[in-house]
Amino acid sequence: MIMGRREAISGMGLGLAELLQRRVPQQQPVRVPEQQAYRLPPDMRFDNGLMGEWINVMNFGARGDSVTDDTPAILRAVQVAAARYGGAKVVFFPRPPIRYRIAQPLALPPISHGWVVLLLDGVLELQGGSIEPEAFYQISGITSGGLSSFSKSAHAGIIVQRPIAAPAIRIRHKSAVRIENISVGAMLGADNCIEVDDCSDVTLKGVQAGIDRTNTTGIPLVIRGGFNYRIEECGLNPSPYGDAPSILLATSLVTPHGPGIIHISRSFIVVNGVKIALNFGGNPCTQVFIEQVLFESFKTALLTIDAPGSYVGGIFLVQNQMADPVVGPPFPPLIASRGDNVRSVMAVFNNNFGPFVSGDPIQGLEIWPLFQSTHGEIGQSSNYIVHWPDRLDIGMPVRFLSTTSFAK
């Protein structure tokens, strides 16, 4: 029989993995019996290039019938992957008859080596608490789920049909965690969707996080402290009946630090925008990038800064679109500032209905309007520059009324 190129490459990959395992006897991997493995089709590849056997949660006792508590079975499968030294470390959730019922908090175990990927082709139903990944976990949706507006990849779902007094996903004091192509919600009671506390290198890509209409205080995404966060191609939906922001950037719960280096890009938010809320006198929130965000049905500023007594700086708003306001006129501003130490804010080619800035003065404000507008008001800002299409307006330490317009 003539072996095809794909089959030959797949066989070479498995042989190399076995050879590496023999050469590292001190790190004996946990072997998964053949009947407890899901073999990766030869024409499929994963991001990190691994080929071979996926660990199937069904073979560890998961039922996916929405009645059985699948938490213990899922943990057994994940523990096998976490203990592996080499080879594929993918825990596969095939499409279940109904849903995988999670009746207990799903605290994922530490990983001995490399990354572990939870690959969902089904829905997890949370009933007992949060999913809490350790460092070097990736949770991804794949294959037969529905597509989202901002992603070309299929989505899997994490649904919550009753209050659980916890967020659906909680990441605490970890680094290198990735959530991708997952729909979360709709959160009930007063629960948030996703909370990230004092972490580094956390990525949310293609994540849809929604709050139920009756939950007027729940927040789709909360980030406290830490640094280096990426939110890409996400959809974030708070309740239209509350004042909770789509994204909250806040002071850490255990230190006085605010978050830093946050990139929010190519995403969709509604009703209420991004909010920076720092404790009085806390450490700064710096380097916040918001770009190519569509903000629809809005009733607040795209960015609200509430940080009296704390430093906020290095804010960049680039090519954002505010559309279909549900309040006004007067319409909400691009930026609403409350704080006495907000500095170095740059806004480039944003489409906003209302003023550029309202509230307390911003030191060092530079704006490139998208077009000549009658709404380009600065409010009370010091040291500002407005790059109009036909002229340059420069403001020194002078206070202007919020009704001052710089349009002809």
C-alpha positions, 0 to 999 in steps of 0.5 A: 500500500502506498502511504500518502504524504499527510499520513507519512507526516502524521506518522513521523510526528508520532514517532518523534514524540515517542523518541523524545519521551524515551530520551527523557526518562526522568519525566515519565508521561502519563500514558493514555490507553488507545481506547481513551484517545481521539485521533486527530484527523490527518488533514487537521492542524492545531496552532502549535503544530502538535499532531496525534491524540486528543484526550476525549472527555467522553472516554473519562465518563462525561455524558453531556446529557445536562443531568449528570455532573460532568465535573469529575470526568472533565477534571480526570481528562484534564489531569492526564493532559496536564501531566503529559510531558510531550505529545498532544495536550488537547482535551477534546469536548465532542458535541454532546447529546445536550450539554456538559453539566458543570455542577461544581467549581471547575478549578483546572490543575497546574500544568507540568510542561507546555500548554493544555488546550481545552477544545470545545465542540459543545456547550458547558452549562455552569451550575456550581461556580466558575471555571478557573484556569491555571497558567498556560491554559487555552480554552477554545471553541471549534468546528460545528458551533455558530460564527460570531460577527467578529470572528471567522471561527466557530464558537462554543458556549458557556451558558449560565441559566441561574445565578451562581454568585460567581463569574463564569470564568475567573482568572486570578494571579496567573500568566499566559491564559488564552480564551478564544471563540467562546460565548459566555452568558447570559449572567443572572443575579448580580454575576459578572461574565469574566473576571481577571485579577492581577494577571499578565499576558491574558488574551481574549479573542473572539469572546462574546460575553453577555449580561441578562437584561435583569442583571443591571449591575453585572459587567461582561469583563472586569480587569483588576491590576496586572498588565499586558491584556489583549481583548480582540474581536470580542462582543461585550453586552451589559444590561441596557437597563443598568449603568454597568460598563462593558469593560471595567479596568479597576484597582487590584483587590490585594495591592494598590495597583491599577492595570496597565498595557491593555489593548482593546481592538476590533470589538463590539460594545453596546450601551455603556463603554469602557470605564477606568475606576481607581481607588483614591491615591492608588497606583496608576492605570497606564497604556490603554489602547482602544482602537477600531471599536464599534460602540452602538446604542450608547448612553455613556462616553466611550471611555469614562475615567473615574480616578480622583487622586490617582494617575491615569495616562497614556490613553490612545483612542484610534478609529472608533465608531460611536453609533445610534445613541439612545440618549441626547441631544446633548450626546455623551462625549468621547471621553468623560474625565473625573480626576485631577491627574489625567495626562497624555490622552490622544484621540485619532479619527474617532467618530463621536456625536457629542463633545470630545471631552467633558468633566475635569481637565486633562493635561496633554490632550491631542485630538485628530478629528475624523472630519470637520465637526460642530460637536468638537468641544473640549470642555475644561482641558489644559494643554490641548491640541486639535488638528482640524482638517483646515487649521490647528487649535492650540490651548495653553493652561486655560479653562474653557466652558463645556459649550465652547466649540472649535468648529467654524 
